[in-house]
Amino acid sequence: MRSSAALAPTTHEATPLKVLSWTLVSLACVLAWDLSGLDMPMAHWFGNSQGFALKNDWFMVNIAHEGARKLAWVIVLGLSLMIWWPQGLLRKVPYSRRVQLVVGALLSLIVMALMKRVSATSCPWDISDFGGVGHYVSHWAWGVTDGGGGHCFPAGHASAGFAFISGYFALRHSLPRTARVWLATALLAGFALGLAQQMRGAHFMSHTLWTGWLCWACGWICDLVVTRQQAQRDLGDAALAQD
C-alpha cells in the first residue's frame, strides 16, 4: 500500500495550481496574439503577391514536412511498444503513466485532425494577398467561408511536435526534471515545425499557437483523469488493507 505522502507532489513537481496558472497565462498570450492582428503582417515576411518562395522547396517539403511527420509516427509507435517493454528512464515510470503518455499524444493528434476537418479557415497561400483566390477571414468567424480551400486551422503539422507535450504530464510525477526537458523539447519541435509551415505559406502564427495550447490542454485533461483514477485505486487498496 502506498502512503499518503507518496500521493503528494514531489518537491520539484508542479502543483495543480501552478499548472492551472500556466494554462491560463498561455491562453491569455494566445488570445493577445489573435487580438493583435499580426498574423497577416508576419505572413508577409515570407510571402508576397507572387506567393511563397519556399512553398515547394525540397527541404521544406521532404524533410521539414513529410520527414518530420513520419518521424513523429515512428516515435509514437516506439512509445506505444514501451508501454509493455519500457526502456531507459521509462522503466521508472508506472504503467498507467506510460499509457497516459501515448494516449495523450494520440488524443492531441485526433483533436487537431477533427478541428481541421470542420474548419472553414484557409491557408495563407490560398489568400489573394499571396496569389490565391480567397480573402482573409479570422478563424473566430465560425462558419464563414473565405473563398479558399479551408481546413487549415489549427496547424496539424505543428501537432507532430506539440502532441508530445503529453509526456510532460505523464513524467512529472516520477521524473520531474526529465519532464521539464521533455516539455522544452516538445515545445521546440512544435514551434520549429509550425514555423517551417508558416515559411511555406501553409499556416499563420495563430494556427501554431492554438495548436500548442490545445495539445497542452489535451495532455492536462489526460493527466487529471489518470491521477483521479490512481487516487481512487489507492483509496481502494487502503480500504482493503484495513479490512
N, C-alpha and C positions, 0 to 999 in steps of 0.2 A: 504493500500500500504506500502511495506517495504521501508525504506530509504536506500540510497546508503551505509550508514555506516553499515547497517545490512548485506550487501553483503560482506563486508571486513572480512578477517580472524580475529578471536578473538585474544586477547593478547597472549594466550598460544597455539594457533593453528599453526601447522607447515605450512609455506608458500609453494607455489608450487615449488619455487626454492630449498627449503630445502628438499622437498620430492624427487625432481629430483636428488639432490646430494646424498641422502641416497640410491636411486635406483642404481645410477652409482657406488658408492663406494661398495655396497654389490655385484653388478655384478662383479666388479674387484676382490673382495675377492673370489667369487666362481670360477672365471677363474683361479685365482692364485692357488687354491687348485687343479684344473684339471691339471695345468702345473706342479705341484709339484710331481705328480706320487705317492701320498701317499695312494691311495685307497687300493691297494693290501697289503702294509705293515700294514695298520690299520685292514684290514680283518683278517690278521694273528694273531691279538691279540685274536680273538675269535674262530678261526678255524685252522685246520691243514690238513694233507693229509687224515686223517680219517673222516673229515667233521667237523660240528659244534655241539658241545656238547649240546647247548641249542635249536637246531632246533626243537625238538619235546617236549621241556619242557612244562609241563602242564600250568604253569602260563604264560609263554610267548605266548603260542598258544591260550589259552582260555580267558585270562584276557587282556594281553597287545596287543593282535591282534584282536581276534573276539569281545571281550567285548568292547574294545575301539572303534572299527568300528561301532558297534551297538549304542553305546552311542553318537557318533558323529551324526548319523542319527536322533536320538531322539532329540538332540539339534537343528538340522536343522528344524525338524518338529515343535518344540516349538517356534522357532524364526519365522517360517512361520505363525503360528497362531497369533503371536503377531504383525504381520503387521496390522491386523484388531482389535485385542484386546490387545493393549500394556499393559505391567505390569511394575511396578517399574520405573527405570530410563528411560526405553524406552518410557514412556509417554511424556518425554521431547524431544523426537526425532521426527522430521517431518515424515509424512507418506512415502514420497519419499525416505528418508534415511533408513527407516526400510525395504523398498523393496530392496534398494541397498545392504543392509547387507546380505540378503538372496540370492539375485541374484548373488552377488559377490562370495559367498561361493559355490553356485552351479556351477557357471562358472569355478571356480578353479578345482572342482572335475571332471567336464566334460573334461576340457583340459588335466588333468593328465590321465584320463582313455583313451582318444583318443591317446595321445602320447605313452602310454604303449602298446596300441593295435598294433601300427605300428613299435614299437621299435624292433631292432634285438639284443639288448643287453641282455645278460643272467644274472641271479642272481649269486652271489659268490658260492653258493652251487652246481651250475652246472659246475663250473670251475675245471679242472683237479687238480689244486693245493689243492683243498678241497674235493677230492674224486669224482668229476664229470667227464664228458666226454668232455667238451668244453675247449676252451683256451681263455685267456683274450684278449678282443678287446675293445678299447676305445669307449665310446658312441658317440664320434665325427666321428667315421668311419661309416658313414651312409650307410646302405645297405649291410654292410659286416657282414656276419653271423659268429658266434664264435663256432658253433657246439653244443651249448646248447639249452635250451628251448626258449630263447628270451623273449620279452615282460616284461622286468624288469626295464625299465627306462622311466620316473623318479620313485620316491618312492611313489606309490599310497597310502600306509598306512599312511605315514607321512602327506599326504594331509588332513587326517581326523582332524589334528590339525591346520596345516598351512592354510587351506581353510578359517578359521575364522579370518584371517588377514583382510578380507574384513570389519569386524566390526570396525577396527581402522579407516578406511577411512570414514565409514558411521557415526561414532560417533564423530569424531574430530571437526566437525563444530558446534555441540551443546554442547558436553560434552568432551572437550579436555583431562581433567585429567582421566576420565573414559576410554577414547580411548587409552591412553597410558598403563593403567593397562590391558585393553583388549588385546592390541598388545603383551605385555610381556607374558600374559597367553597363547595366541595362539602360540607364538614362542616356549615357554617352552614345550607345549603339542606336537608340531610338532617335535621338536628335541628329546623329550623323546620317542615318537612313532618310529621315524626314528632309534634311537639308539637301541631300542628293536629289530627291524628287522635286523639291522646290526649284533647284537649279535647272531641272529638265522642263519645268512648267507643269508638273503633274499635280501640285498641291500648293496651297497657301500656307503661311506660317500658322495661322489659326487651326488649320486641319491637324498639323503636327502637335500643337499644344493640347488640343482637345483629346487627341489620341493618347497622349501621355497621361493626362488626368483621368480619363476613363479607364485606362489599364490599371492605374493606381487604385481607383475605386473598386474595380473587379477583384484585384488582389486583396484588398482590405475586407471586402464582403466575404470572400472565401475564408480569410483568417478568422473573422468573427464567428462564422459557422463552425469551423473546426475547433476553435477554442471553446465555444459553448458546449459542443459535443464532448470534448475531452473533460471539461469540468463536470458534466453530468456523469460520465463514466467513473471519474474519480470519486464522486459522491456515492455512487452505487457501490463501488468497491469498498469504500469506508463503511457503509452501512452493513455490507455482508461480513466484513471483518469483525464488527461489533456483535453480530448475532452468535 
